[in-house]
Amino acid sequence: MAKAAEKIREFRAEAKFQRTSPQKVKLILDLIKGLRVEQALNTVHFSTKRMAPVVEKVLRSAIQNAKYVSDEQNLDVDVDNLYVRTAVANEGPRMKRIRPAPMGRAFRYQRRLAHIIVTVAEKKSATAVSAAAESESTPAAKKATKSTKKAAPKTAAKKPAAKKAAK
């Protein structure tokens, strides 16, 4: 039962202050969310977006962080079993710039920056899933499922006869 309660380890990497808008990076990150690491690397590598190499570099860094931490802490992490758990592009500080305009005026515009964060985690193995299923089959878990079944909402009774009588 101790294995079922074991927390799933996450490994992350960040690339801060990237010179692009978060909206453009999110287009790439949405492609790789939830994919296995190998498939995510292939997807990013063959993407034609300008920020794809930066996202690939962050993803590779997260994988290397997983290898390093597993070696340092003597964890049993299978790199082939990793998947992209979260991939986020947050907004960084904006750079205010001025563009010359006609008749001696100036227009302000903003250059956006993005912080890219990629988190990888290990998928649960088949033995961990079966151990979790065994822990759910305890009597306390069965009572909890029975109580949830009793609390299901009932359907409303039809009342068209009362409307006809009122007319």
DSSP file (Angstrom, degrees, kcal/mol; ACC not computed):
  #  RESIDUE AA STRUCTURE BP1 BP2  ACC     N-H-->O    O-->H-N    N-H-->O    O-->H-N    TCO  KAPPA ALPHA  PHI   PSI    X-CA   Y-CA   Z-CA
    1    1 A M     >        0   0    0      0, 0.0     4,-1.4     0, 0.0     5,-0.1   0.000 360.0 360.0 360.0 -23.6    0.0    0.0    0.0
    2    2 A A  T  4  +     0   0    0      1,-0.2     4,-0.4     2,-0.2     0, 0.0   0.847 360.0  54.7 -66.3 -32.3    3.0    2.3    0.5
    3    3 A K  T >4 S+     0   0    0      1,-0.2     3,-0.7     2,-0.2    -1,-0.2   0.864 104.4  53.6 -68.9 -34.8    3.7    2.2   -3.2
    4    4 A A  T 34 S+     0   0    0      1,-0.2    -1,-0.2   127,-0.1    -2,-0.2   0.842 109.0  49.1 -68.3 -32.3    0.1    3.3   -4.1
    5    5 A A  T 3< S+     0   0    0     -4,-1.4    -1,-0.2     2,-0.1    -2,-0.2   0.523  84.9 120.0 -83.5  -5.5    0.5    6.3   -1.8
    6    6 A E    <   -     0   0    0     -3,-0.7     2,-0.2    -4,-0.4    -3,-0.0  -0.387  67.9-118.9 -64.9 133.3    3.8    7.2   -3.4
    7    7 A K        -     0   0    0     -2,-0.1     2,-0.4     1,-0.1    -1,-0.1  -0.460  22.8-113.9 -76.5 142.1    3.8   10.7   -5.1
    8    8 A I        -     0   0    0     -2,-0.2     2,-0.3     1,-0.1    -1,-0.1  -0.632  33.7-128.4 -75.6 127.0    4.4   11.0   -8.8
    9    9 A R        -     0   0    0     -2,-0.4   113,-0.9   113,-0.0     2,-0.4  -0.571  21.7-161.0 -80.0 137.1    7.7   12.8   -9.4
   10   10 A E  E     -A  121   0A   0     -2,-0.3     2,-0.4   111,-0.2   111,-0.2  -0.914   3.9-163.4-116.3 146.2    7.7   15.8  -11.7
   11   11 A F  E     -A  120   0A   0    109,-3.0   109,-3.3    -2,-0.4     2,-0.3  -0.997  14.6-173.1-129.6 132.1   10.7   17.4  -13.4
   12   12 A R  E     -A  119   0A   0     -2,-0.4     2,-0.3   107,-0.2   107,-0.2  -0.846  15.7-166.9-130.0 161.8   10.6   20.8  -14.9
   13   13 A A  E     -A  118   0A   0    105,-2.1   105,-2.5    -2,-0.3     2,-0.3  -0.988  11.0-157.8-143.1 148.9   12.6   23.2  -16.9
   14   14 A E  E     -A  117   0A   0     -2,-0.3     2,-0.4   103,-0.2   103,-0.2  -0.948  13.1-166.2-129.9 147.6   12.1   26.9  -17.6
   15   15 A A  E     -A  116   0A   0    101,-2.5   101,-3.0    -2,-0.3     3,-0.4  -0.944  25.1-164.7-128.9 110.7   13.2   29.4  -20.2
   16   16 A K  E     +     0   0A   0     -2,-0.4    99,-0.2    99,-0.2    -2,-0.0  -0.608  57.8  17.3-100.1 156.8   12.6   32.9  -19.1
   17   17 A F  E    S+     0   0A   0     -2,-0.2     2,-0.3     1,-0.2    -1,-0.2   0.859  72.4 174.8  58.2  44.5   12.5   36.3  -20.9
   18   18 A Q  E     -A  114   0A   0     96,-2.8     2,-2.3    -3,-0.4    96,-2.0  -0.661  37.8-119.8 -82.0 136.0   12.1   34.8  -24.4
   19   19 A R  S    S+     0   0    0     -2,-0.3     2,-0.3    94,-0.2    94,-0.2  -0.406  81.6  79.6 -81.3  68.3   11.6   37.5  -27.1
   20   20 A T  S    S-     0   0    0     -2,-2.3    -2,-0.1    92,-0.1    -3,-0.0  -0.966  85.5 -91.5-158.5 163.6    8.2   36.4  -28.3
   21   21 A S    >>  -     0   0    0     -2,-0.3     4,-1.3     1,-0.1     3,-0.7  -0.550  31.3-124.7 -80.4 148.7    4.6   36.7  -27.2
   22   22 A P  H 3> S+     0   0    0      0, 0.0     4,-2.4     0, 0.0     5,-0.2   0.821 108.5  64.9 -60.8 -30.0    3.2   34.0  -25.0
   23   23 A Q  H 3> S+     0   0    0      1,-0.2     4,-0.9     2,-0.2    68,-0.0   0.891 102.0  47.8 -60.8 -40.2    0.4   33.5  -27.5
   24   24 A K  H <> S+     0   0    0     -3,-0.7     4,-0.7     1,-0.2    -1,-0.2   0.863 112.4  48.3 -70.7 -35.9    2.8   32.3  -30.2
   25   25 A V  H >X S+     0   0    0     -4,-1.3     4,-2.3     1,-0.2     3,-0.8   0.864 103.3  61.8 -72.1 -35.1    4.6   29.9  -27.9
   26   26 A K  H 3X S+     0   0    0     -4,-2.4     4,-2.3     1,-0.3    -1,-0.2   0.803  93.9  64.3 -62.5 -28.5    1.3   28.5  -26.7
   27   27 A L  H 3< S+     0   0    0     -4,-0.9     4,-0.5    -3,-0.2    -1,-0.3   0.890 109.8  38.1 -59.9 -38.8    0.5   27.3  -30.2
   28   28 A I  H XX S+     0   0    0     -3,-0.8     3,-0.8    -4,-0.7     4,-0.8   0.892 114.3  53.7 -78.3 -42.1    3.6   25.0  -30.0
   29   29 A L  H >X S+     0   0    0     -4,-2.3     4,-1.1     1,-0.3     3,-0.6   0.841 101.8  59.2 -65.3 -33.1    3.0   24.0  -26.4
   30   30 A D  H 3< S+     0   0    0     -4,-2.3    -1,-0.3     1,-0.2    -2,-0.2   0.784 100.2  58.8 -65.7 -25.5   -0.6   22.9  -27.1
   31   31 A L  H <4 S+     0   0    0     -3,-0.8    -1,-0.2    -4,-0.5    -2,-0.2   0.818 112.1  37.5 -70.4 -30.0    0.8   20.4  -29.6
   32   32 A I  H X< S+     0   0    0     -4,-0.8     3,-1.8    -3,-0.6    52,-0.3   0.540  81.1 121.1-104.9  -6.9    2.9   18.6  -27.1
   33   33 A K  T 3< S+     0   0    0     -4,-1.1    52,-0.1     1,-0.3     3,-0.1  -0.363  87.4   6.1 -60.9 130.2    0.8   18.6  -23.9
   34   34 A G  T 3  S+     0   0    0     50,-2.1    -1,-0.3     1,-0.3     2,-0.1   0.351 100.3 126.3  82.9  -6.6    0.1   15.0  -22.7
   35   35 A L    <   -     0   0    0     -3,-1.8    49,-2.9     1,-0.1    -1,-0.3  -0.447  69.3 -98.9 -82.3 157.2    2.4   13.4  -25.3
   36   36 A R  B  >  -B   83   0A   0     47,-0.3     4,-2.5    -2,-0.1    47,-0.3  -0.407  39.6-110.6 -66.6 153.6    5.1   10.9  -24.5
   37   37 A V  H  > S+     0   0    0     45,-2.0     4,-2.5     1,-0.2     5,-0.2   0.883 115.4  50.5 -59.7 -43.3    8.5   12.6  -24.5
   38   38 A E  H  > S+     0   0    0     44,-0.3     4,-1.8     1,-0.2    -1,-0.2   0.921 113.6  44.9 -62.7 -44.3    9.8   10.9  -27.6
   39   39 A Q  H  > S+     0   0    0      1,-0.2     4,-2.2     2,-0.2    -1,-0.2   0.871 112.0  52.8 -68.4 -36.4    6.7   11.9  -29.6
   40   40 A A  H  X S+     0   0    0     -4,-2.5     4,-2.5     2,-0.2     5,-0.2   0.895 107.5  51.8 -65.7 -40.4    6.8   15.4  -28.3
   41   41 A L  H  X S+     0   0    0     -4,-2.5     4,-2.5    -5,-0.2    -1,-0.2   0.911 110.9  47.9 -62.8 -42.1   10.4   15.9  -29.3
   42   42 A N  H  X S+     0   0    0     -4,-1.8     4,-1.8     2,-0.2    -2,-0.2   0.907 111.5  50.7 -64.3 -41.5    9.6   14.7  -32.9
   43   43 A T  H  < S+     0   0    0     -4,-2.2    -2,-0.2     1,-0.2    -1,-0.2   0.930 115.3  41.3 -62.6 -46.1    6.6   17.0  -33.0
   44   44 A V  H >< S+     0   0    0     -4,-2.5     3,-1.2     1,-0.2    -1,-0.2   0.884 110.9  57.2 -70.7 -38.0    8.6   20.1  -31.9
   45   45 A H  H 3< S+     0   0    0     -4,-2.5    -1,-0.2     1,-0.3    -2,-0.2   0.876 112.4  40.2 -62.1 -37.7   11.6   19.2  -34.0
   46   46 A F  T 3< S+     0   0    0     -4,-1.8    -1,-0.3    -5,-0.2     2,-0.2   0.294  89.2 115.5 -97.3  10.7    9.6   19.2  -37.2
   47   47 A S    <   -     0   0    0     -3,-1.2     5,-0.0    -4,-0.2    -3,-0.0  -0.536  59.0-147.0 -76.6 146.7    7.4   22.2  -36.4
   48   48 A T        +     0   0    0     -2,-0.2    -1,-0.1     4,-0.1    -4,-0.1   0.410  59.5 117.3 -95.8   2.2    7.9   25.2  -38.7
   49   49 A K  S >  S-     0   0    0      1,-0.1     3,-1.0    -5,-0.1    -2,-0.1  -0.365  71.1-125.5 -71.0 151.3    7.3   27.8  -36.0
   50   50 A R  T 3  S+     0   0    0      1,-0.2     4,-0.2     2,-0.1    -1,-0.1   0.811 108.7  48.2 -68.6 -31.2   10.1   30.2  -35.1
   51   51 A M  T 3> S+     0   0    0      1,-0.2     4,-2.1     2,-0.1     3,-0.3   0.417  82.5  97.8 -91.2   2.5   10.0   29.4  -31.3
   52   52 A A  H <> S+     0   0    0     -3,-1.0     4,-2.5     1,-0.2    -1,-0.2   0.889  80.4  52.8 -59.5 -42.2   10.0   25.6  -31.9
   53   53 A P  H  > S+     0   0    0      0, 0.0     4,-2.0     0, 0.0    -1,-0.2   0.868 109.3  50.2 -62.9 -33.2   13.8   25.2  -31.3
   54   54 A V  H  > S+     0   0    0     -3,-0.3     4,-2.0    -4,-0.2    -2,-0.2   0.919 111.4  47.6 -69.2 -42.5   13.5   27.1  -28.0
   55   55 A V  H  X S+     0   0    0     -4,-2.1     4,-2.5     1,-0.2    -1,-0.2   0.889 111.0  52.2 -64.3 -38.7   10.6   24.8  -26.9
   56   56 A E  H  X S+     0   0    0     -4,-2.5     4,-2.6     1,-0.2    -1,-0.2   0.903 108.3  51.1 -62.9 -40.5   12.6   21.8  -27.9
   57   57 A K  H  X S+     0   0    0     -4,-2.0     4,-1.9     2,-0.2    -2,-0.2   0.891 110.8  47.9 -64.4 -40.0   15.6   23.0  -25.9
   58   58 A V  H  X S+     0   0    0     -4,-2.0     4,-2.1     2,-0.2    -2,-0.2   0.904 111.7  50.4 -67.2 -41.2   13.4   23.4  -22.8
   59   59 A L  H  X S+     0   0    0     -4,-2.5     4,-1.9     1,-0.2    -2,-0.2   0.921 110.6  48.5 -63.1 -44.7   11.9   20.0  -23.3
   60   60 A R  H  X S+     0   0    0     -4,-2.6     4,-2.4     1,-0.2    -1,-0.2   0.874 109.6  53.7 -62.6 -36.4   15.3   18.4  -23.6
   61   61 A S  H  X S+     0   0    0     -4,-1.9     4,-2.3     2,-0.2    -1,-0.2   0.892 106.4  51.6 -65.0 -40.0   16.4   20.3  -20.4
   62   62 A A  H  X S+     0   0    0     -4,-2.1     4,-1.8     2,-0.2    -1,-0.2   0.886 110.2  49.7 -63.8 -38.5   13.4   18.9  -18.5
   63   63 A I  H  X S+     0   0    0     -4,-1.9     4,-2.1     2,-0.2    -2,-0.2   0.917 111.2  48.5 -65.9 -43.1   14.4   15.3  -19.6
   64   64 A Q  H  X S+     0   0    0     -4,-2.4     4,-2.8     1,-0.2    -2,-0.2   0.865 108.2  54.8 -65.3 -35.3   18.0   15.9  -18.5
   65   65 A N  H  X S+     0   0    0     -4,-2.3     4,-2.7     2,-0.2     5,-0.3   0.894 106.9  51.4 -63.1 -38.4   16.7   17.2  -15.2
   66   66 A A  H  X S+     0   0    0     -4,-1.8     4,-2.0     2,-0.2    -2,-0.2   0.923 111.9  46.1 -63.4 -43.9   14.8   14.0  -14.7
   67   67 A K  H  X S+     0   0    0     -4,-2.1     4,-1.9     2,-0.2    -2,-0.2   0.932 114.7  47.6 -62.6 -45.7   17.9   11.9  -15.4
   68   68 A Y  H  X S+     0   0    0     -4,-2.8     4,-2.5     1,-0.2    -2,-0.2   0.936 113.3  45.6 -64.2 -48.5   20.0   14.0  -13.1
   69   69 A V  H  X S+     0   0    0     -4,-2.7     4,-2.6     1,-0.2     6,-0.3   0.882 111.7  52.7 -65.3 -37.8   17.6   14.0  -10.2
   70   70 A S  H  <>S+     0   0    0     -4,-2.0     5,-1.8    -5,-0.3     4,-0.4   0.874 112.4  45.5 -66.4 -35.3   17.0   10.3  -10.5
   71   71 A D  H  <5S+     0   0    0     -4,-1.9     3,-0.4     3,-0.2    -2,-0.2   0.906 115.5  46.2 -70.8 -41.5   20.8    9.6  -10.4
   72   72 A E  H  <5S+     0   0    0     -4,-2.5    -2,-0.2     1,-0.2    -3,-0.2   0.891 121.7  34.9 -69.5 -40.1   21.4   12.0   -7.5
   73   73 A Q  T  <5S-     0   0    0     -4,-2.6    -1,-0.2    -5,-0.2    -2,-0.2   0.302 107.1-118.9-100.2   9.1   18.5   10.8   -5.3
   74   74 A N  T   5 +     0   0    0     -3,-0.4     2,-0.2    -4,-0.4    -3,-0.2   0.889  57.0 160.3  54.1  44.1   18.7    7.1   -6.4
   75   75 A L      < -     0   0    0     -5,-1.8     2,-1.1    -6,-0.3    -1,-0.2  -0.626  46.8-123.5 -91.1 154.8   15.2    7.2   -7.8
   76   76 A D        +     0   0    0     -2,-0.2     2,-0.6     2,-0.1    -5,-0.0  -0.738  45.9 162.2 -98.9  85.0   14.0    4.6  -10.3
   77   77 A V        -     0   0    0     -2,-1.1     2,-0.8   -10,-0.1     3,-0.1  -0.926  29.6-151.2-110.4 122.0   12.9    6.9  -13.2
   78   78 A D    >   -     0   0    0     -2,-0.6     3,-1.4     1,-0.2     4,-0.1  -0.825   3.1-160.9 -91.7 112.0   12.4    5.4  -16.6
   79   79 A V  G >  S+     0   0    0     -2,-0.8     3,-1.3     1,-0.3   -42,-0.2   0.812  90.5  59.0 -65.4 -30.3   13.2    8.1  -19.1
   80   80 A D  G 3  S+     0   0    0      1,-0.2    -1,-0.3    -3,-0.1   -42,-0.2   0.694 102.5  55.5 -70.5 -17.0   11.3    6.2  -21.9
   81   81 A N  G <  S+     0   0    0     -3,-1.4    42,-2.3   -45,-0.1    -1,-0.2   0.309  84.3 113.8 -98.3   7.7    8.2    6.3  -19.7
   82   82 A L  E <   - C   0 122A   0     -3,-1.3   -45,-2.0    40,-0.2     2,-0.3  -0.461  41.8-175.2 -79.8 151.5    8.1   10.1  -19.3
   83   83 A Y  E     -BC  36 121A   0     38,-2.6    38,-2.2   -47,-0.3     2,-0.8  -0.952  37.1 -95.3-139.7 162.2    5.4   12.3  -20.7
   84   84 A V  E     + C   0 120A   0    -49,-2.9   -50,-2.1    -2,-0.3    36,-0.3  -0.680  40.5 177.2 -80.6 109.7    4.8   16.0  -20.9
   85   85 A R  E     +     0   0A   0     34,-2.1     2,-0.3    -2,-0.8    35,-0.2   0.942  65.6   2.3 -81.7 -50.5    2.5   16.8  -17.9
   86   86 A T  E     - C   0 119A   0     33,-1.5    33,-3.2   -53,-0.1     2,-0.3  -0.989  54.4-175.4-136.9 149.1    2.3   20.5  -18.3
   87   87 A A  E     + C   0 118A   0     -2,-0.3     2,-0.4    31,-0.2    31,-0.2  -0.908  19.8 173.0-143.9 113.0    3.5   23.0  -20.8
   88   88 A V  E     - C   0 117A   0     29,-3.1    29,-3.1    -2,-0.3     2,-0.5  -0.930  25.1-160.2-129.0 143.8    2.9   26.7  -20.0
   89   89 A A  E     - C   0 116A   0     -2,-0.4    27,-0.2    27,-0.2     2,-0.2  -0.942  20.8-171.7-121.5 107.6    3.9   30.0  -21.5
   90   90 A N  E     - C   0 115A   0     25,-2.8    25,-2.9    -2,-0.5     2,-0.4  -0.591  29.2-101.3 -95.0 159.1    3.4   32.9  -19.0
   91   91 A E  E     - C   0 114A   0     23,-0.2    23,-0.3    -2,-0.2     3,-0.1  -0.632  36.0-162.9 -82.8 135.1    3.7   36.5  -19.8
   92   92 A G        -     0   0    0     21,-2.9    21,-0.3    -2,-0.4    23,-0.1  -0.244  42.9 -53.7 -97.9-168.1    7.0   38.2  -18.8
   93   93 A P        -     0   0    0      0, 0.0     2,-0.4     0, 0.0    20,-0.2  -0.375  57.4-124.3 -68.6 150.4    7.6   41.9  -18.4
   94   94 A R        -     0   0    0     18,-0.1     2,-0.6    -3,-0.1    18,-0.2  -0.761  11.8-136.6 -97.6 142.1    6.8   44.1  -21.4
   95   95 A M  E     -D  111   0B   0     16,-2.9    16,-3.0    -2,-0.4     2,-0.5  -0.870  17.6-141.5 -97.4 122.3    9.4   46.3  -23.1
   96   96 A K  E     +D  110   0B   0     -2,-0.6     2,-0.3    14,-0.2    14,-0.2  -0.711  27.1 176.6 -85.9 128.8    8.0   49.8  -23.9
   97   97 A R  E     -D  109   0B   0     12,-3.0    12,-2.5    -2,-0.5     2,-0.4  -0.871  22.2-135.0-129.5 161.8    9.2   51.1  -27.2
   98   98 A I  E     -D  108   0B   0     -2,-0.3    10,-0.2    10,-0.2    12,-0.0  -0.971  10.6-161.0-123.2 133.0    8.5   54.2  -29.3
   99   99 A R  E     -D  107   0B   0      8,-3.7     8,-3.0    -2,-0.4     2,-0.0  -0.942  28.3-114.2-111.1 130.1    7.9   54.3  -33.0
  100  100 A P  E     -D  106   0B   0      0, 0.0     6,-0.2     0, 0.0     5,-0.0  -0.353  37.1-168.7 -62.3 141.6    8.3   57.6  -34.9
  101  101 A A    >   -     0   0    0      4,-2.6     3,-0.6     1,-0.1     4,-0.3  -0.791  30.3 -71.5-126.5 168.6    5.0   58.9  -36.4
  102  102 A P  G >  S+     0   0    0      0, 0.0     3,-1.3     0, 0.0    -1,-0.1  -0.175 109.6  22.3 -61.9 153.5    4.2   61.7  -38.9
  103  103 A M  G 3  S-     0   0    0      1,-0.3     3,-0.1     2,-0.0     0, 0.0   0.818 133.1 -59.9  61.1  37.2    4.4   65.4  -38.0
  104  104 A G  G <  S+     0   0    0     -3,-0.6    -1,-0.3     1,-0.2     2,-0.1   0.548 102.7 129.1  76.3   7.7    6.9   64.9  -35.1
  105  105 A R    <   -     0   0    0     -3,-1.3    -4,-2.6    -4,-0.3     2,-0.4  -0.340  45.6-143.5 -88.0 174.7    4.7   62.6  -33.1
  106  106 A A  E     -D  100   0B   0     -6,-0.2     2,-0.4    -3,-0.1    -8,-0.0  -0.999   1.1-149.5-141.5 138.8    5.6   59.3  -31.6
  107  107 A F  E     -D   99   0B   0     -8,-3.0    -8,-3.7    -2,-0.4     2,-0.3  -0.887  16.3-137.9-106.8 138.3    3.5   56.1  -31.1
  108  108 A R  E     +D   98   0B   0     -2,-0.4     2,-0.3   -10,-0.2   -10,-0.2  -0.731  25.6 171.6 -93.4 143.8    4.2   53.7  -28.2
  109  109 A Y  E     -D   97   0B   0    -12,-2.5   -12,-3.0    -2,-0.3     2,-0.4  -0.943  24.1-125.4-142.4 167.1    4.1   50.0  -28.6
  110  110 A Q  E     -D   96   0B   0     -2,-0.3     2,-0.6   -14,-0.2   -14,-0.2  -0.947   4.4-149.3-122.6 132.8    5.1   47.0  -26.4
  111  111 A R  E     -D   95   0B   0    -16,-3.0   -16,-2.9    -2,-0.4     2,-0.2  -0.876  26.8-141.9 -94.2 123.9    7.4   44.2  -27.1
  112  112 A R        -     0   0    0     -2,-0.6     2,-0.3   -18,-0.2   -18,-0.1  -0.599  12.5-160.2 -91.8 148.7    6.2   41.1  -25.2
  113  113 A L        -     0   0    0    -21,-0.3   -21,-2.9   -20,-0.2     2,-0.4  -0.897   7.1-150.8-121.8 153.9    8.3   38.5  -23.4
  114  114 A A  E     -AC  18  91A   0    -96,-2.0   -96,-2.8    -2,-0.3     2,-0.5  -0.951  10.8-148.8-129.0 146.2    7.4   35.0  -22.4
  115  115 A H  E     - C   0  90A   0    -25,-2.9   -25,-2.8    -2,-0.4     2,-0.5  -0.973  21.3-156.1-108.8 119.8    8.4   32.6  -19.7
  116  116 A I  E     -AC  15  89A   0   -101,-3.0  -101,-2.5    -2,-0.5     2,-0.4  -0.855  12.0-177.1-102.2 127.4    8.2   29.0  -21.0
  117  117 A I  E     -AC  14  88A   0    -29,-3.1   -29,-3.1    -2,-0.5     2,-0.4  -0.987   2.7-176.2-127.5 123.2    7.7   26.2  -18.4
  118  118 A V  E     -AC  13  87A   0   -105,-2.5  -105,-2.1    -2,-0.4     2,-0.4  -0.978   3.9-168.5-120.9 129.9    7.7   22.5  -19.3
  119  119 A T  E     -AC  12  86A   0    -33,-3.2   -34,-2.1    -2,-0.4   -33,-1.5  -0.971   1.9-169.6-119.5 129.0    7.0   19.8  -16.7
  120  120 A V  E     +AC  11  84A   0   -109,-3.3  -109,-3.0    -2,-0.4     2,-0.3  -0.888   6.8 178.9-114.8 150.1    7.5   16.1  -17.4
  121  121 A A  E     -AC  10  83A   0    -38,-2.2   -38,-2.6    -2,-0.3     2,-0.4  -0.932  31.9-101.3-142.7 164.7    6.4   13.2  -15.2
  122  122 A E  E     - C   0  82A   0   -113,-0.9   -40,-0.2    -2,-0.3     2,-0.1  -0.751  35.6-121.5 -92.4 133.9    6.6    9.4  -15.3
  123  123 A K        -     0   0    0    -42,-2.3     2,-0.1    -2,-0.4   -42,-0.0  -0.408  38.1 -97.5 -67.2 147.6    3.4    7.5  -16.3
  124  124 A K        -     0   0    0     -2,-0.1    -1,-0.1     1,-0.1     2,-0.1  -0.444  39.7-126.6 -66.1 138.2    2.2    5.1  -13.7
  125  125 A S     >  -     0   0    0     -2,-0.1     4,-1.8     1,-0.1     5,-0.1  -0.337  24.7-104.4 -79.2 168.8    3.3    1.5  -14.4
  126  126 A A  H  > S+     0   0    0      1,-0.2     4,-2.1     2,-0.2     5,-0.2   0.830 120.5  54.7 -64.2 -33.0    0.8   -1.4  -14.6
  127  127 A T  H  > S+     0   0    0      2,-0.2     4,-2.0     1,-0.2    -1,-0.2   0.885 107.4  49.3 -70.2 -37.1    1.8   -2.6  -11.1
  128  128 A A  H  > S+     0   0    0      2,-0.2     4,-1.9     1,-0.2    -2,-0.2   0.875 110.7  50.8 -68.4 -36.5    1.1    0.8   -9.5
  129  129 A V  H  X S+     0   0    0     -4,-1.8     4,-1.8     2,-0.2    -2,-0.2   0.907 110.9  47.9 -67.0 -41.6   -2.3    0.9  -11.2
  130  130 A S  H  X S+     0   0    0     -4,-2.1     4,-1.9     1,-0.2    -2,-0.2   0.869 110.3  52.6 -67.7 -35.2   -3.2   -2.6  -10.0
  131  131 A A  H  X S+     0   0    0     -4,-2.0     4,-1.8     1,-0.2    -1,-0.2   0.877 108.8  50.3 -66.0 -37.5   -2.1   -1.6   -6.5
  132  132 A A  H  X S+     0   0    0     -4,-1.9     4,-1.3     1,-0.2    -1,-0.2   0.872 109.0  51.9 -67.5 -36.4   -4.3    1.4   -6.6
  133  133 A A  H  X S+     0   0    0     -4,-1.8     4,-0.8     1,-0.2    -2,-0.2   0.878 108.2  51.5 -67.1 -37.5   -7.2   -0.7   -7.7
  134  134 A E  H >< S+     0   0    0     -4,-1.9     3,-0.6     1,-0.2    -2,-0.2   0.884 107.3  52.5 -66.1 -38.6   -6.7   -3.1   -4.8
  135  135 A S  H >< S+     0   0    0     -4,-1.8     3,-0.9     1,-0.2    -1,-0.2   0.812 106.6  53.9 -68.6 -27.8   -6.7   -0.2   -2.3
  136  136 A E  H 3< S+     0   0    0     -4,-1.3    -1,-0.2     1,-0.2    -2,-0.2   0.703  97.0  66.9 -76.2 -19.6  -10.0    0.9   -3.7
  137  137 A S  T << S+     0   0    0     -4,-0.8    -1,-0.2    -3,-0.6    -2,-0.2   0.330  74.7 117.7 -85.9   9.6  -11.5   -2.5   -3.2
  138  138 A T  S <> S-     0   0    0     -3,-0.9     4,-1.9     1,-0.1     3,-0.3  -0.340  80.8-109.1 -70.3 158.8  -11.3   -2.2    0.7
  139  139 A P  H  > S+     0   0    0      0, 0.0     4,-2.2     0, 0.0     5,-0.2   0.856 118.7  55.2 -59.6 -36.1  -14.6   -2.2    2.6
  140  140 A A  H  > S+     0   0    0      1,-0.2     4,-1.8     2,-0.2     5,-0.1   0.892 108.1  48.8 -64.7 -37.7  -14.4    1.5    3.5
  141  141 A A  H  > S+     0   0    0     -3,-0.3     4,-1.9    -6,-0.2    -1,-0.2   0.870 109.3  52.8 -68.9 -35.7  -14.1    2.3   -0.2
  142  142 A K  H  X S+     0   0    0     -4,-1.9     4,-2.0     1,-0.2    -2,-0.2   0.897 108.4  50.1 -65.9 -39.5  -17.1    0.1   -1.0
  143  143 A K  H  X S+     0   0    0     -4,-2.2     4,-2.3     1,-0.2    -1,-0.2   0.887 108.8  52.9 -64.1 -38.0  -19.2    1.9    1.6
  144  144 A A  H  X S+     0   0    0     -4,-1.8     4,-1.5     1,-0.2    -1,-0.2   0.887 109.6  47.7 -65.5 -38.6  -18.1    5.3    0.1
  145  145 A T  H  X S+     0   0    0     -4,-1.9     4,-1.4     2,-0.2    -1,-0.2   0.868 110.9  51.7 -71.3 -34.7  -19.2    4.2   -3.4
  146  146 A K  H  X S+     0   0    0     -4,-2.0     4,-1.7     1,-0.2    -2,-0.2   0.902 108.4  51.3 -66.2 -40.0  -22.6    2.9   -2.0
  147  147 A S  H  X S+     0   0    0     -4,-2.3     4,-1.1     1,-0.2    -1,-0.2   0.843 108.1  52.0 -67.7 -31.4  -23.2    6.2   -0.3
  148  148 A T  H  < S+     0   0    0     -4,-1.5    -1,-0.2     1,-0.2    -2,-0.2   0.829 106.4  54.1 -72.9 -30.3  -22.5    8.2   -3.5
  149  149 A K  H >< S+     0   0    0     -4,-1.4     3,-1.1     1,-0.2    -2,-0.2   0.880 106.8  51.3 -69.4 -36.5  -25.0    6.0   -5.4
  150  150 A K  H 3< S+     0   0    0     -4,-1.7    -1,-0.2     1,-0.2    -2,-0.2   0.793 103.2  60.0 -68.8 -27.6  -27.8    6.8   -2.9
  151  151 A A  T 3< S+     0   0    0     -4,-1.1    -1,-0.2    -5,-0.1    -2,-0.2   0.360  74.7 126.2 -84.7   6.5  -27.1   10.5   -3.2
  152  152 A A    <   -     0   0    0     -3,-1.1     2,-0.0     1,-0.1    -3,-0.0  -0.416  69.0-105.7 -66.8 139.2  -27.9   10.6   -6.9
  153  153 A P        -     0   0    0      0, 0.0     2,-0.2     0, 0.0    -1,-0.1  -0.358  30.8-128.0 -69.4 145.1  -30.6   13.2   -7.8
  154  154 A K        -     0   0    0      1,-0.1     2,-0.2    -3,-0.1     3,-0.1  -0.618  25.2-106.8 -90.8 151.5  -34.1   11.9   -8.6
  155  155 A T        -     0   0    0     -2,-0.2     2,-0.1     1,-0.1    -1,-0.1  -0.486  39.6-103.4 -76.5 148.3  -35.9   12.9  -11.8
  156  156 A A        -     0   0    0     -2,-0.2     2,-0.2     1,-0.1    -1,-0.1  -0.437  35.2-114.5 -72.7 143.2  -38.7   15.4  -11.4
  157  157 A A        -     0   0    0     -2,-0.1     2,-0.2     1,-0.1    -1,-0.1  -0.492  33.0-106.7 -77.0 147.4  -42.3   14.0  -11.7
  158  158 A K        -     0   0    0     -2,-0.2     3,-0.1     1,-0.1    -1,-0.1  -0.528  33.4-177.9 -76.0 139.2  -44.4   15.1  -14.6
  159  159 A K     >  +     0   0    0     -2,-0.2     4,-0.9     1,-0.1     3,-0.2  -0.169  39.0 122.6-129.9  41.2  -47.2   17.5  -13.8
  160  160 A P  H  > S+     0   0    0      0, 0.0     4,-1.7     0, 0.0     5,-0.2   0.796  70.2  64.7 -74.9 -23.7  -49.1   18.2  -17.0
  161  161 A A  H  > S+     0   0    0      1,-0.2     4,-1.8     2,-0.2     5,-0.1   0.881  98.7  53.3 -66.0 -37.6  -52.5   17.1  -15.5
  162  162 A A  H  > S+     0   0    0      1,-0.2     4,-1.6    -3,-0.2    -1,-0.2   0.864 106.7  52.6 -65.4 -36.1  -52.5   20.0  -13.0
  163  163 A K  H  X S+     0   0    0     -4,-0.9     4,-1.1     1,-0.2    -1,-0.2   0.897 108.7  49.7 -65.7 -40.4  -52.0   22.5  -15.8
  164  164 A K  H  < S+     0   0    0     -4,-1.7     3,-0.2     1,-0.2    -2,-0.2   0.875 109.0  52.2 -67.4 -36.8  -55.0   21.1  -17.7
  165  165 A A  H  < S+     0   0    0     -4,-1.8    -1,-0.2     1,-0.2    -2,-0.2   0.850 105.2  55.9 -69.0 -32.9  -57.2   21.2  -14.6
  166  166 A A  H  <        0   0    0     -4,-1.6    -1,-0.2     1,-0.3    -2,-0.2   0.809 360.0 360.0 -69.3 -28.6  -56.3   24.9  -14.0
  167  167 A K     <        0   0    0     -4,-1.1    -1,-0.3    -3,-0.2    -2,-0.2   0.492 360.0 360.0 -72.9 360.0  -57.4   25.9  -17.5
